[in-house]
Amino acid sequence: MLNQGQSLDRVFQALADQTRRDMVERLVRGPAAVSELARPFAMSLPAVLQHLQVLETCGLVRSQKVGRVRTCQIEPEVLRMAEGWLGRQRTTWEQRLDRLDDYLTESSDQPEQGSKS
């Protein structure tokens, strides 16, 4: 079993590719057949399947074959895990930027030392 850090590594590696991000965006709206996911891309079906395999390996996407049709859907829990991590990072950086703003505001309100007037 992968720990959360390893899972996040795989998720972000998978999302580093624009094609896979586009596929995830489409799947967020609901399940789709592989042929539907492949339609907007100028690539072979095997290439599309390789992208989907990366998304499945990291856990972002789950697929199921019924008859001759393979349907993919997003795994919301994995997406929420990545979103939670990003949210925590954003909060941390916003707090740091607020402190920097306070410091710079405070520094600009004080007269410069060492100036002869």
N, C-alpha and C positions, 0 to 999 in steps of 0.2 A: 504494500500500500504506500502511495506517495504521501509525503507530508504536504502541508499547505504551500510552503515555499516552493517545493518542486512542482506542484500543480500549477502555481502561478507562473513559474518559469515557462512551462509548456504552453500555457494559455497565451502568454504574451509573445512567445516565439511564433505560435500559430497566427496570432493577429498582426504580426509584423508584415504580412503579405496582403496587398490591396485586394487581390482576388478573394482571399479567405474572409477579409473584413466585409466585402460586398456580399458574400454568401451568408455570413452571420446576420448582416442587416436584413437580408431577405427573409431568413428563417425566424427572425424576431417577430415578423408579422404573422407567422404560422407555418405549419409543415409544408414541404414541397417535394415533389418528385425530383430525382437527380436530373432528368431531362429538362425540367423547368429551371433548375439551378444553373444548368449548363448553357441555356439559351443565350444569355447576354454576352457570353465570353467567346472570343475567337480562338478557341483551343479544342483539341480533341477530347472525346469523352474520357479516355484513359487519364488525361491530364486533369480533368475535373475530378475524377475519382481519387486521384492522388491528393488533391487539395482537401477533399472531403475526408480522406483517411487521416490527414494531419489533424483536422478539426475533431474527428472521433477519438483519436489517440489521446488528445489533451482533455477530452471529456466535454467539450463545448457542444458537440453535436452527437445525436444518436440516430441511427438509421434502422429501418425495418423493411424487409422484403416481403411483399405480398404478391404472389403470382410472379409476374415479370416486372413489377414496378417496385423500385427501391425508393422509399420515402424517408426524408430526413427531417428532423426537428431539433430545435435548440434545447439544451439542458439549462434551464433557468438558474438552477442552484450554482452551477459553475460560473455563469455570467455574473450572478450576484456576488460571488466570492471576489472576482476581479474588480467589480464595481466598488465593493466595500474597501478593498485595498487602495484603489485610486482615490476614493473619498477621504480616507484617513490621511493619505499623502497631501491631498489638497488642503485639508484642514491644518495640517502641520505647517505647510508653506504659507498659508494665509496668516497664521499666527506669527510666523517669523517676519513676514513682510509688514504686519501691523507694528511689531516691535521696532523694526527698522524705521518705519515712518515716524513713530513716536520719538525715537532717538534723533532722527534728522530734524524733526520739527523743534525739539528741545534744543538742539545744537544751534539752529538758525536763530532762535530767540535770544541766545546769550551773545553779548558783545565779544568780539575777538580779543583774545588776550595777547599782549605784546605789541599792540598797536599804539603808536604815539599820536596823541591828539592834542 
